[in-house]
Amino acid sequence: MRKTGFSAHACWLAVAMMLASCSGDTPEAQLRQQFDAMQAAVEAGKPGDFIEGVSADFTGEEGIDRAALHNMVRAQTLMNARIGATTGPLDVKVDGENAEVAFNILLTSSSGRFLPSQAGTYRVTTAWRREDGDWRVYHARWEPGQ
């Protein structure tokens, strides 16, 4: 797949990252719970809940920041009655107060169409850190999957 523009990539990133509040015993369990909660927030059409798991200084592909990410998630929520995200197994690496979560993702809309029109499987790698006791994503990059 070829890169097609800021908004398409931002949409992928927004839905790809889907993660929300921390609890659990180990840092890895907390991070996985955060991921699950953010994914559930996007699928439930709650972009405000999703963005709580994103750091204030977030950066992503093509210079996307937290505000742009939030706007993209909101736009996709308004345009689609339901957004589905199918992720493969999470590859979680925790190193103290920092972590990396990598995964493959496929996104669909309520109509069963792919989101956006050039959708497919993407490999997403996210960087996390603890902020005030909660895991938040502060960087993400993605590329078309195999």
C-alpha positions in Angstrom: 0.0 0.0 0.0 1.2 3.5 -0.6 0.9 6.5 1.7 -2.1 8.6 0.7 -2.2 11.5 3.1 -2.4 12.9 6.6 -6.1 12.2 7.3 -6.1 8.6 6.2 -3.0 7.8 8.3 -4.3 9.7 11.3 -7.5 7.7 11.2 -5.5 4.5 11.2 -3.4 5.7 14.0 -6.4 6.8 16.0 -8.2 3.5 15.8 -5.0 1.5 16.0 -3.9 2.8 19.4 -7.2 2.3 21.2 -6.3 1.9 24.9 -7.7 3.5 28.3 -7.4 3.2 32.1 -4.9 1.2 34.2 -5.4 -1.5 36.8 -4.0 -4.9 37.3 -1.1 -6.5 39.0 1.9 -6.2 36.8 2.9 -3.2 34.6 2.3 -5.4 31.5 -1.2 -6.3 32.7 -1.9 -2.6 33.4 -0.7 -1.7 29.9 -2.8 -4.4 28.3 -5.9 -3.2 30.2 -5.2 0.3 29.0 -5.0 -0.9 25.4 -8.3 -2.8 25.8 -10.1 0.1 27.3 -8.9 2.5 24.6 -10.0 0.1 21.9 -13.4 -0.3 23.5 -13.8 3.5 23.7 -13.3 3.9 20.0 -15.6 1.0 19.2 -18.2 2.5 21.5 -18.0 5.9 19.8 -16.4 7.6 22.8 -13.4 9.6 21.5 -13.1 11.5 24.8 -12.5 8.3 26.7 -10.0 7.2 24.1 -7.9 10.4 24.2 -7.5 10.1 28.0 -4.9 7.4 27.3 -2.9 9.7 25.0 -0.1 11.9 26.4 -0.4 15.6 26.0 2.9 15.6 24.0 1.9 12.8 21.7 3.5 12.6 18.2 2.8 10.3 15.4 3.3 9.7 11.7 3.5 12.8 9.5 3.7 15.1 12.6 0.2 14.3 13.9 -0.2 15.6 17.5 -2.8 14.8 20.3 -5.3 17.4 19.1 -5.2 16.2 15.5 -5.5 12.6 16.7 -8.6 13.5 18.8 -10.2 15.3 15.9 -9.6 12.3 13.6 -11.2 9.9 16.1 -14.2 12.2 16.5 -14.6 12.6 12.8 -14.6 8.8 12.3 -17.0 8.4 15.1 -19.4 10.9 13.5 -19.1 9.3 10.0 -19.6 5.7 11.1 -22.3 4.3 13.4 -19.8 1.6 14.5 -16.1 1.2 14.1 -14.5 -2.3 14.5 -10.9 -2.9 15.2 -9.4 -6.4 14.9 -5.9 -6.6 16.4 -3.5 -9.4 16.4 -1.6 -10.5 19.5 0.1 -7.6 21.3 3.9 -7.7 21.6 4.4 -5.9 24.9 7.9 -4.9 26.2 8.0 -3.1 29.5 11.2 -1.4 30.7 10.6 0.3 34.0 8.4 3.3 33.4 8.5 3.0 29.6 7.1 0.4 27.3 6.5 -0.5 23.7 3.4 -2.2 22.3 3.4 -3.5 18.7 0.5 -5.1 16.9 -1.2 -5.7 13.6 -4.7 -4.1 13.1 -7.6 -4.3 10.6 -10.3 -1.6 10.8 -13.9 -1.7 9.6 -16.9 0.6 9.7 -20.5 -0.3 10.6 -21.3 -1.0 7.0 -18.5 -3.6 6.9 -16.3 -1.4 4.7 -12.7 -0.8 5.4 -11.7 2.5 7.0 -10.4 4.5 5.3 -10.8 3.4 1.6 -7.2 2.3 1.4 -7.5 0.1 4.5 -5.7 -3.1 5.1 -3.6 -4.6 7.7 -1.1 -2.3 9.4 1.8 -2.9 11.7 1.6 -0.4 14.5 4.3 0.3 17.1 3.5 2.5 20.1 5.7 4.0 22.8 4.3 4.4 26.3 5.3 5.8 29.6 3.8 6.2 33.0 2.3 9.6 33.7 0.8 10.1 37.2 0.6 6.4 37.7 -1.2 5.7 34.4 0.1 4.3 31.1 -0.2 6.8 28.2 0.9 6.5 24.6 3.3 9.3 23.6 4.4 8.1 20.1 3.1 5.9 17.4 4.3 4.8 14.0 2.6 2.5 11.5 3.3 0.8 8.1 1.3 -1.4 5.8 1.4 -5.0 7.0 2.4 -8.1 5.0 
